[in-house]
Amino acid sequence: MRHLADDLAAALSRQPDRPALADGQRALSRGAVLARAGDIAGALGRAGVRPDEPVLLACSNRADDVAAF
């Protein structure tokens, strides 16, 4: 089974210095989004969340929050 996250990670890893997101206050490169997503995944894993386990996210309208998706 393919996961959307795998496809997004593959797309973000190509040309990691290119802009990916901006929210008016901050801009993130593709590499920064991928790194932030890895940080979030690591934190969830350390908290006991397993791969493919559902997680509820409460996000604001900021570039940083997109990485949590």
Secondary structure, DSSP 8 states (H G I E B T S, - for coil): ---HHHHHHHHHHSSTTSEEEE-SS-EEEHHHHHHHHHHHHHHHHHTT--TT--------SSHHHHTT-
